[in-house]
Amino acid sequence: MNETGAGWDDLHLFLAVAREGGLSPAARATGRSAATLGRRMLALERAMGRELFVRHDRGYELTAEARQLLDDLSEVEARIVRLTGAPADAGRRLVKVSAGSWTTLALLDSFDEITGTPADVRLRFISTESTLDISRREVVIGFRNRRPTEDGLAGRSVSRVEFAPYARPDAPQRWIKVLADTPSARWLGKMIGNDAVCEVSSPRNSLDLALAGKGIALLPTFIGDGQTSLRRSGAAIPELAHDQWIVTHQDDRHLPEVRRTIDRMCRVLERQPR
């Protein structure tokens, strides 16, 4: 036992639950069952005499005392890694990032730059057109097309995003329609109705088909202008232009691994063609 009154094994499991954001992902990371982790976290709270988690259906949110405990234990863990020569991954903190298909594609092209050389963070990219809940720690960093207005969230404007049609010079002049709940997909759906050469459920597949010369894809200019075989088939669409924001929780934005990751991703995106 240590000065907290908790066993080191329980504290190690606490690190997994805190970093993964819930019992199920922590179970996959530790090899323990979710039920076992739930019991151990309750026992840890009793041993320490304080609440560590706000429990939701979609995950475990850390209390202020738990965030302090996470910081303190992470420092101890880092020292142990240095002293014992443990694998480098043991000292890397997990940073969960959600972004749409296009931003994810741009970021993954610069993966090494974002993680550092040598890598000092462990990234988990969640590519989705949905907005995940940062307040409940479904992700730590999220990309949004507007300034965050929710309590407790902090935002940083990254760049201006524009959309335009792209196709190969020899491609048929018919649209590739994306069946997704995004502003660009909804705009295109209203414009062309069912008059499409093909319909796809993933935005990335519209790029694949355009590169194959099958039709016209509506793409963000930072993606389309970087494709040497594609040409703009028309002007940018004014009503689809928007500012891109990178968003995190107020309590997380000053964490070293979060700050480094945000700074690196901003540098990558600011270099993209416009």
N, C-alpha and C positions, 0 to 999 in steps of 0.2 A: 504493500500500500504506500501511497505518497501523501503529501500534505493536503491534498484535496479529499482524502478519504476514499478515493476510488482506485481500483486496480488498474495497472498499466494496460492490460489486455482490453478492458472496457474503454479506456481512453483511446487506444488504437482504433477500436471499432467506432468510437465517436468521430474520429477524424474522417473515416470513410463515409459515414452517414452525413456529416456536415458538408463534405466536399461534393458528394454525389447528389445531395438534395433530397434524399428519400431512402426508404428501406429497400425497395426493389432494386434500384441501380447499385446500392451499397452491397446488397446480397450478391450480385454478379461480380462485384469487385473483390469481395472478401471470401467468397465460397461458403458463407454462412446463410442460413435461411432468413427470410424477412421476419418471420415470427421470432426467431432467436434474437435478431438484432433489435426488434421492438422491445423484447423483455430486458435485454441488456441495457438499452437506453433508459428504460424506466428505473432499473436498478441503479444506474449511474446518477440519475437525478435524485433518487432517494439518498444515495451515499453522500452526494454533494450538498443536499438540502436546498436545491434551487431548480427552477425550470430552465431547461436548455432549448426546448423546441416548442414552436406553435404548430400543431399537427393539423394538416389539411388533407383532403382527399387526394390532392395531386402532389403532395410532398411534405417535407419537414422544413419549416422556416426557422432560422436560428433567432433566439432572443439576443438581446444586447450582451448578456453575460456569456452566452455561448460563443458569440463572435470574438469576445476577448479571450475565452478559453482556446478557441481555434487558433488565434494568433500566437498565444503563449506556447501551445503544444507544437505548432509548426516550427517555431524557433528551436525548441528542444529536438524535434525530429531532424532538422537540418544539421544541428551539431552532432547528433548521433551518426548521420550519414557521413559527415566529414571524418569523424573519429574511427568509424568501423570500415569505411570503404564500401558501404552498401551500394547497390546498383544506382546509377544516376537517376532513374525514374522515381526512386523512392523519395527524392527531395523535390520533385516537380509538382507544383500545385495545378489542379485541374481547373481550366477556364472553359465554361460552356458558352458557345456563341451560336445565336440563331440569325439567319439571313435568308433572303429570297434566293432563288436559283441563280440569278445573274451576279449578285454580289458574292455569293459563295464561290462561283466559278472564278471570278476575278481574284478573290483572296487566296484560293487554293493554288493558283498559279505562282504565288509568292509565299508558299507555306514555310520554307526555311527561314525567310526573313522575319516572318511573324513569330515563329517559335524561338528564334535566336540561334546563334551558332557559337558554342554548342547550345542545344535546346535548354531553356530554363523554365518553360511552361509545358503543360500537357493539354493540348486543345481538343475539344470535342465540338465539331461542327454539326449543327442541326439545320439542314437545308429545308425550309418550309415557307410556303406563301402565307401561313397563318401567323398571327401575333402571339407569341408565347408570353407567359406571365412572369415578368422580372421580379415583381414584388414578392411572389411566392417561390422565387429562385428556381423556376423551371429552366431558366438560363441566367447567366451572369451578365452577358452583353447581348444586346439585340439591335438590329438595324431597322429603322422606321422611316416612313416617308413624310413624317410631320414631327414637330417639336413635341416632346412628351408633356402631358398636362396632369398625369396622375401624381398624387402625393408620394413623396419619397424617391422619385426618379430624377436622374440628372441626364441631360442631353448635350451633345456636341455636334454642331453642323459640320458635315464632312465635305459635301460637294453638291453641285447641281446635276440632276439626272434628266436627260432628254431621251425621247424615243423617236425612231424613224424607221421606214421600211427598208429592208435589205434583201438583195437577191444576187445570184450570179448573172452575168450578162446574157447567158443562153437559157435562163430559166423561164418557164411559162409565167405569164403575168397574172397569176392567181394567188390568193392569199393562203397561207398556212394558218389555220385557226387554232388557238389555244383555249381549251376548256378548263379555265382556272378562275378562282375568285380574286383577280387582281385588277387594278384600274385599267391597265393596258389591254388585258383580255376582254374585259367588259366593253371597252371602247370599240375594239375591233369587232366583237360580236354584234354590236348595234350597227356598225357600218356595213358589214357584209352579209349579215344574217347567215343563211346556210350555203352561201356561194363561196365555198372553199375547196381548194384542191385536196386538202386533207385536214383532219381534226386530230389534235393530240392533247393528252391530259397534262403533260409535263412541258413547261416553257422551254427547257433545254432541248427537247426533241424538235421544236420549231427551228432552232439553230442547226441541228443536225440535218434536217431536211433541206434547209436553205443552202447549206454547204454542199449537199448532194445535187443541187440544181433542180429541186422539185417544185419550187415556188417562192413566194415572198414571205419573209418573216418580219414581224414587228419586234424590233430589238432596241435595248438601250444603246445609245451611241458609244458608250465606253466598251461595249462588247462588239457591236457591229463594225465600228471603225478599225478594230484590231484584227479583223478577218481579211486577209489579203485577197481572197478569191471573191469576196462580196463587194457590191457597190450599193450606194444609196439609190433607192428607186423613187424617192420623193423627198420632200422637205420634212424636217422634224415636226412633230405634232404638238402644237403649243399647249393644248389642254392637258397633256400628259406630263409636262415638265414639273418637277418638284425638287425640293431640297431633301437631301438624304441626311438622316440623323443617326448617330450612334448613341445608344441609351444604356445606362446601367443604374443600379440602385445607389442612392446617396451614401449608404453605409459601405458599399463595396468599391466605389470609384477611386479611393486613395490606396487600396491594397496594391502592393508593388507589382504583383503578377497581372492584375487587372489594368493598372495604369500603363505598364509596358506593352501589353497586348493592344490596348486601344491606340496608343501612340504609333505602334508599328502598322496596324491596319489602316490608320488614317494616312500614313505616308504612302502606303501601297495604293490606296484609292485616289489620292491626290495626283498620282502620276498617270492615271488611266487617261486614254484619249477622250476628248469631249467633242 
